[in-house]
Amino acid sequence: MVECDLCKVEVRSSSLLFSILNKNKSLMAQGRGVQLEWAIVYESLIRAGVPYSEIEKRSKKHPNLKLYTGTVGAQAKKCVDLVESSDSSLLANAYHSDELNIAGDPEPKTDVVFKKNGRNLIRCSVKMKGPIQLSSAEGPSTAKAMAATAAQCPGQRGKNLESLIKKISSTPTKLLTEKNLPKARERKPNIVKDLVDSKGKIKDDKNYTNWVAQNKPELIKELFDYLESDPHFLYCLIEETLTGKNYFGPNNDATSNYMLSPTTFGKIDKAYINKMVKKTKIDIRAKSRDGISSVAFRFDVRA
């Protein structure tokens, strides 16, 4: 069952979950998520009996490699429990992607690596417990991901997708709300001057609230309907969201091939993707920075 949050309806479907590359995360989620990644590495090394002098040496280069307590520490222990029960020999060879200089644009999907036979064979995408935000990206980035994935996905897409991608690509990235206007004036005055009229009032076509009322219902329904109509494309998109293989290549270190969370450690395979299908939720929300709002396409997986 795939849920369209805006339409307030649930559409029964055997088709596969759609999502888009998640290059952007909320700051709070990103902070705790990154802490969990480092906590997993630290807990793995300690549990494997790696000499503290070696851990300390790595910590000097990467200060985030340290002991974490509270919720993050507890979730890290559960993650490591799963890895240990699968293959305890992996723990001594745990690394954060930053330690291995794994980088890219968009953001690599690999967060934590467990080396095997000297190679980066187990490349994990790490998620915290609870609902998973698969994607929250502005229209141009979302459209780019859809187009790139469509080019690699088997089958014929047609003009409906081409038209949809153009609409998504053209959604505004610089809008204002009355609530955030004072902040925007203070932090981004040069941008604000183009978004308000001579009296300092937000222009109608630059008002996020107006844009949502006039465009969101139709656009999200069109997006949702198309994704439901093309199961092969849906599968390719969720696979790309989880792994990044089209952007980085199937064997690139930035491409993840395992999922790791407090409840899951395993390959990102067809069975895992099919499991995710039933929990997707689609919405369009504001993404704000320094008081300037943009239209973001968000795809979440419910817990």
One Martini backbone bead per residue (centre of mass of N, CA, C, O) as a GRO file, in nm:
protein
  303
    1MET     BB    1   0.091   0.039   0.027
    2VAL     BB    2   0.061   0.362  -0.109
    3GLU     BB    3   0.119   0.691   0.010
    4CYS     BB    4  -0.067   0.999  -0.029
    5ASP     BB    5  -0.060   1.264   0.166
    6LEU     BB    6  -0.220   1.479   0.010
    7CYS     BB    7  -0.470   1.302  -0.100
    8LYS     BB    8  -0.578   1.111   0.133
    9VAL     BB    9  -0.475   0.838   0.007
   10GLU     BB   10  -0.487   0.482  -0.065
   11VAL     BB   11  -0.294   0.277  -0.285
   12ARG     BB   12  -0.315  -0.013  -0.426
   13SER     BB   13   0.001  -0.197  -0.468
   14SER     BB   14   0.263  -0.398  -0.640
   15SER     BB   15   0.448  -0.191  -0.668
   16LEU     BB   16   0.736  -0.010  -0.647
   17LEU     BB   17   0.937   0.193  -0.487
   18PHE     BB   18   0.990   0.538  -0.470
   19SER     BB   19   1.289   0.736  -0.529
   20ILE     BB   20   1.550   0.971  -0.443
   21LEU     BB   21   1.819   1.116  -0.407
   22ASN     BB   22   1.992   1.177  -0.088
   23LYS     BB   23   2.150   1.468  -0.036
   24ASN     BB   24   1.934   1.581   0.166
   25LYS     BB   25   1.924   1.674   0.512
   26SER     BB   26   1.847   1.724   0.807
   27LEU     BB   27   2.035   1.850   1.053
   28MET     BB   28   1.949   1.669   1.284
   29ALA     BB   29   1.958   1.395   1.139
   30GLN     BB   30   2.250   1.421   1.043
   31GLY     BB   31   2.392   1.440   1.316
   32ARG     BB   32   2.293   1.165   1.433
   33GLY     BB   33   2.371   0.990   1.193
   34VAL     BB   34   2.677   1.042   1.205
   35GLN     BB   35   2.717   0.945   1.492
   36LEU     BB   36   2.633   0.653   1.436
   37GLU     BB   37   2.857   0.580   1.246
   38TRP     BB   38   3.092   0.625   1.448
   39ALA     BB   39   2.982   0.441   1.674
   40ILE     BB   40   3.006   0.179   1.516
   41VAL     BB   41   3.307   0.180   1.478
   42TYR     BB   42   3.392   0.197   1.774
   43GLU     BB   43   3.239  -0.054   1.880
   44SER     BB   44   3.378  -0.257   1.694
   45LEU     BB   45   3.671  -0.216   1.789
   46ILE     BB   46   3.631  -0.276   2.086
   47ARG     BB   47   3.496  -0.562   2.052
   48ALA     BB   48   3.758  -0.673   1.885
   49GLY     BB   49   4.031  -0.566   2.036
   50VAL     BB   50   4.148  -0.311   1.954
   51PRO     BB   51   4.390  -0.119   2.012
   52TYR     BB   52   4.380   0.188   2.157
   53SER     BB   53   4.619   0.317   2.008
   54GLU     BB   54   4.487   0.288   1.728
   55ILE     BB   55   4.228   0.445   1.782
   56GLU     BB   56   4.366   0.709   1.870
   57LYS     BB   57   4.505   0.763   1.602
   58ARG     BB   58   4.239   0.793   1.442
   59SER     BB   59   4.107   1.016   1.626
   60LYS     BB   60   4.304   1.248   1.555
   61LYS     BB   61   4.195   1.264   1.256
   62HIS     BB   62   3.895   1.164   1.384
   63PRO     BB   63   3.704   1.290   1.640
   64ASN     BB   64   3.434   1.116   1.595
   65LEU     BB   65   3.604   0.884   1.708
   66LYS     BB   66   3.394   0.766   1.965
   67LEU     BB   67   3.215   0.771   2.243
   68TYR     BB   68   2.865   0.690   2.271
   69THR     BB   69   2.570   0.787   2.416
   70GLY     BB   70   2.267   0.702   2.453
   71THR     BB   71   2.089   0.661   2.175
   72VAL     BB   72   2.332   0.626   1.987
   73GLY     BB   73   2.482   0.408   2.150
   74ALA     BB   74   2.249   0.200   2.156
   75GLN     BB   75   2.221   0.169   1.846
   76ALA     BB   76   2.509   0.079   1.788
   77LYS     BB   77   2.500  -0.187   1.945
   78LYS     BB   78   2.277  -0.316   1.770
   79CYS     BB   79   2.430  -0.308   1.506
   80VAL     BB   80   2.678  -0.478   1.603
   81ASP     BB   81   2.525  -0.729   1.677
   82LEU     BB   82   2.447  -0.800   1.384
   83VAL     BB   83   2.730  -0.822   1.268
   84GLU     BB   84   2.845  -1.030   1.468
   85SER     BB   85   2.632  -1.259   1.403
   86SER     BB   86   2.730  -1.280   1.104
   87ASP     BB   87   3.054  -1.152   1.135
   88SER     BB   88   3.304  -1.104   1.361
   89SER     BB   89   3.552  -1.035   1.166
   90LEU     BB   90   3.457  -0.741   1.081
   91LEU     BB   91   3.507  -0.543   1.327
   92ALA     BB   92   3.826  -0.488   1.293
   93ASN     BB   93   3.730  -0.357   0.986
   94ALA     BB   94   3.628  -0.071   1.067
   95TYR     BB   95   3.493   0.216   0.871
   96HIS     BB   96   3.479   0.526   0.778
   97SER     BB   97   3.441   0.694   0.488
   98ASP     BB   98   3.636   0.929   0.565
   99GLU     BB   99   3.890   0.747   0.612
  100LEU     BB  100   3.866   0.655   0.285
  101ASN     BB  101   3.787   0.893   0.095
  102ILE     BB  102   3.475   0.892   0.048
  103ALA     BB  103   3.349   1.062  -0.237
  104GLY     BB  104   3.091   1.297  -0.373
  105ASP     BB  105   2.858   1.388  -0.656
  106PRO     BB  106   2.677   1.298  -0.478
  107GLU     BB  107   2.632   1.168  -0.193
  108PRO     BB  108   2.735   0.907  -0.057
  109LYS     BB  109   2.605   0.590   0.050
  110THR     BB  110   2.852   0.537   0.208
  111ASP     BB  111   2.937   0.508   0.565
  112VAL     BB  112   3.021   0.201   0.627
  113VAL     BB  113   3.312  -0.015   0.655
  114PHE     BB  114   3.388  -0.367   0.587
  115LYS     BB  115   3.659  -0.530   0.564
  116LYS     BB  116   3.773  -0.782   0.312
  117ASN     BB  117   4.062  -0.883   0.210
  118GLY     BB  118   4.134  -0.559   0.178
  119ARG     BB  119   3.837  -0.489   0.103
  120ASN     BB  120   3.536  -0.295   0.022
  121LEU     BB  121   3.274  -0.504   0.055
  122ILE     BB  122   3.121  -0.367   0.308
  123ARG     BB  123   2.873  -0.122   0.221
  124CYS     BB  124   2.712   0.101   0.434
  125SER     BB  125   2.393   0.205   0.500
  126VAL     BB  126   2.288   0.429   0.751
  127LYS     BB  127   2.021   0.389   0.997
  128MET     BB  128   1.794   0.486   1.198
  129LYS     BB  129   1.553   0.445   1.399
  130GLY     BB  130   1.273   0.442   1.210
  131PRO     BB  131   1.198   0.660   1.005
  132ILE     BB  132   1.281   0.702   0.654
  133GLN     BB  133   1.469   0.935   0.470
  134LEU     BB  134   1.528   0.910   0.136
  135SER     BB  135   1.407   1.203   0.040
  136SER     BB  136   1.518   1.568   0.017
  137ALA     BB  137   1.464   1.752  -0.273
  138GLU     BB  138   1.491   1.956  -0.506
  139GLY     BB  139   1.370   1.977  -0.814
  140PRO     BB  140   1.633   1.968  -0.988
  141SER     BB  141   1.752   1.716  -0.841
  142THR     BB  142   1.515   1.528  -0.885
  143ALA     BB  143   1.513   1.538  -1.195
  144LYS     BB  144   1.801   1.436  -1.239
  145ALA     BB  145   1.758   1.158  -1.109
  146MET     BB  146   1.530   1.062  -1.292
  147ALA     BB  147   1.680   1.085  -1.564
  148ALA     BB  148   1.923   0.903  -1.499
  149THR     BB  149   1.756   0.648  -1.432
  150ALA     BB  150   1.596   0.622  -1.697
  151ALA     BB  151   1.855   0.569  -1.875
  152GLN     BB  152   1.911   0.279  -1.707
  153CYS     BB  153   1.629   0.174  -1.749
  154PRO     BB  154   1.441  -0.059  -1.851
  155GLY     BB  155   1.266   0.048  -2.108
  156GLN     BB  156   0.987   0.254  -2.177
  157ARG     BB  157   0.868   0.576  -2.092
  158GLY     BB  158   0.798   0.848  -2.228
  159LYS     BB  159   0.638   1.167  -2.225
  160ASN     BB  160   0.525   1.179  -1.935
  161LEU     BB  161   0.798   1.187  -1.791
  162GLU     BB  162   0.923   1.426  -1.934
  163SER     BB  163   0.709   1.629  -1.836
  164LEU     BB  164   0.744   1.583  -1.531
  165ILE     BB  165   1.043   1.662  -1.509
  166LYS     BB  166   1.006   1.954  -1.601
  167LYS     BB  167   0.821   2.040  -1.370
  168ILE     BB  168   1.016   1.973  -1.139
  169SER     BB  169   1.259   2.149  -1.239
  170SER     BB  170   1.072   2.430  -1.221
  171THR     BB  171   1.072   2.453  -0.938
  172PRO     BB  172   1.114   2.657  -0.685
  173THR     BB  173   1.410   2.800  -0.482
  174LYS     BB  174   1.274   3.106  -0.430
  175LEU     BB  175   1.104   3.172  -0.133
  176LEU     BB  176   0.837   3.302   0.081
  177THR     BB  177   0.748   3.373   0.418
  178GLU     BB  178   0.617   3.548   0.670
  179LYS     BB  179   0.778   3.413   0.900
  180ASN     BB  180   1.077   3.436   0.736
  181LEU     BB  181   1.127   3.729   0.645
  182PRO     BB  182   1.310   3.854   0.866
  183LYS     BB  183   1.543   3.655   0.828
  184ALA     BB  184   1.592   3.708   0.525
  185ARG     BB  185   1.660   4.010   0.550
  186GLU     BB  186   1.916   3.962   0.727
  187ARG     BB  187   2.068   3.722   0.548
  188LYS     BB  188   1.914   3.782   0.233
  189PRO     BB  189   1.876   4.074   0.091
  190ASN     BB  190   1.941   4.027  -0.218
  191ILE     BB  191   1.707   3.823  -0.256
  192VAL     BB  192   1.456   3.967  -0.137
  193LYS     BB  193   1.433   4.211  -0.341
  194ASP     BB  194   1.314   4.000  -0.569
  195LEU     BB  195   1.048   3.899  -0.375
  196VAL     BB  196   0.955   4.196  -0.352
  197ASP     BB  197   0.800   4.479  -0.342
  198SER     BB  198   0.795   4.825  -0.298
  199LYS     BB  199   0.648   4.756   0.000
  200GLY     BB  200   0.765   4.463   0.105
  201LYS     BB  201   0.592   4.256  -0.034
  202ILE     BB  202   0.514   3.956  -0.123
  203LYS     BB  203   0.504   3.809  -0.399
  204ASP     BB  204   0.281   3.599  -0.526
  205ASP     BB  205   0.506   3.418  -0.695
  206LYS     BB  206   0.693   3.414  -0.399
  207ASN     BB  207   0.480   3.250  -0.238
  208TYR     BB  208   0.463   2.955  -0.085
  209THR     BB  209   0.166   2.931  -0.010
  210ASN     BB  210   0.060   2.985  -0.294
  211TRP     BB  211   0.206   2.760  -0.443
  212VAL     BB  212   0.078   2.525  -0.297
  213ALA     BB  213  -0.223   2.586  -0.364
  214GLN     BB  214  -0.173   2.591  -0.694
  215ASN     BB  215   0.034   2.311  -0.731
  216LYS     BB  216   0.052   2.057  -0.546
  217PRO     BB  217  -0.191   1.870  -0.609
  218GLU     BB  218  -0.127   1.816  -0.912
  219LEU     BB  219   0.173   1.729  -0.899
  220ILE     BB  220   0.159   1.492  -0.695
  221LYS     BB  221  -0.046   1.328  -0.855
  222GLU     BB  222   0.123   1.293  -1.110
  223LEU     BB  223   0.358   1.154  -0.975
  224PHE     BB  224   0.205   0.920  -0.844
  225ASP     BB  225   0.072   0.802  -1.098
  226TYR     BB  226   0.329   0.735  -1.251
  227LEU     BB  227   0.467   0.546  -1.044
  228GLU     BB  228   0.228   0.338  -1.055
  229SER     BB  229   0.258   0.279  -1.383
  230ASP     BB  230   0.595   0.213  -1.337
  231PRO     BB  231   0.756  -0.046  -1.196
  232HIS     BB  232   1.041  -0.038  -1.321
  233PHE     BB  233   1.109   0.252  -1.240
  234LEU     BB  234   1.066   0.221  -0.940
  235TYR     BB  235   1.290   0.017  -0.892
  236CYS     BB  236   1.528   0.186  -0.994
  237LEU     BB  237   1.492   0.422  -0.790
  238ILE     BB  238   1.525   0.271  -0.522
  239GLU     BB  239   1.800   0.153  -0.585
  240GLU     BB  240   1.942   0.426  -0.621
  241THR     BB  241   1.881   0.542  -0.342
  242LEU     BB  242   2.036   0.312  -0.181
  243THR     BB  243   2.319   0.297  -0.372
  244GLY     BB  244   2.425   0.476  -0.639
  245LYS     BB  245   2.514   0.310  -0.905
  246ASN     BB  246   2.473   0.515  -1.144
  247TYR     BB  247   2.666   0.738  -1.045
  248PHE     BB  248   2.925   0.541  -0.940
  249GLY     BB  249   2.891   0.248  -0.966
  250PRO     BB  250   2.876  -0.085  -0.864
  251ASN     BB  251   3.208  -0.077  -0.752
  252ASN     BB  252   3.198   0.166  -0.592
  253ASP     BB  253   3.260   0.297  -0.278
  254ALA     BB  254   2.994   0.488  -0.286
  255THR     BB  255   2.847   0.219  -0.314
  256SER     BB  256   2.598   0.055  -0.171
  257ASN     BB  257   2.522  -0.305  -0.038
  258TYR     BB  258   2.426  -0.226   0.257
  259MET     BB  259   2.221  -0.247   0.546
  260LEU     BB  260   2.224  -0.036   0.856
  261SER     BB  261   2.060  -0.107   1.164
  262PRO     BB  262   1.905  -0.190   1.461
  263THR     BB  263   1.726  -0.413   1.259
  264THR     BB  264   1.950  -0.416   1.012
  265PHE     BB  265   2.154  -0.670   0.825
  266GLY     BB  266   2.203  -0.637   0.471
  267LYS     BB  267   2.132  -0.673   0.163
  268ILE     BB  268   2.062  -0.483  -0.129
  269ASP     BB  269   1.792  -0.635  -0.249
  270LYS     BB  270   1.503  -0.736  -0.377
  271ALA     BB  271   1.377  -0.809  -0.105
  272TYR     BB  272   1.426  -0.536   0.033
  273ILE     BB  273   1.280  -0.356  -0.167
  274ASN     BB  274   1.002  -0.495  -0.143
  275LYS     BB  275   0.971  -0.426   0.159
  276MET     BB  276   0.965  -0.107   0.114
  277VAL     BB  277   0.715  -0.051  -0.064
  278LYS     BB  278   0.476  -0.049   0.167
  279LYS     BB  279   0.614   0.242   0.312
  280THR     BB  280   0.550   0.474   0.135
  281LYS     BB  281   0.585   0.845   0.129
  282ILE     BB  282   0.440   1.133  -0.029
  283ASP     BB  283   0.581   1.472  -0.061
  284ILE     BB  284   0.553   1.833  -0.030
  285ARG     BB  285   0.805   2.061   0.086
  286ALA     BB  286   0.982   2.273   0.274
  287LYS     BB  287   1.306   2.426   0.218
  288SER     BB  288   1.508   2.594   0.458
  289ARG     BB  289   1.738   2.891   0.425
  290ASP     BB  290   1.768   3.183   0.568
  291GLY     BB  291   1.440   3.214   0.489
  292ILE     BB  292   1.462   3.045   0.229
  293SER     BB  293   1.244   2.885   0.009
  294SER     BB  294   1.178   2.551  -0.111
  295VAL     BB  295   1.098   2.290  -0.319
  296ALA     BB  296   1.033   1.962  -0.183
  297PHE     BB  297   1.096   1.618  -0.238
  298ARG     BB  298   0.940   1.364  -0.036
  299PHE     BB  299   1.067   1.035   0.084
  300ASP     BB  300   0.920   0.792   0.294
  301VAL     BB  301   0.975   0.542   0.550
  302ARG     BB  302   0.802   0.362   0.748
  303ALA     BB  303   0.824   0.177   1.047
   0.00000   0.00000   0.00000
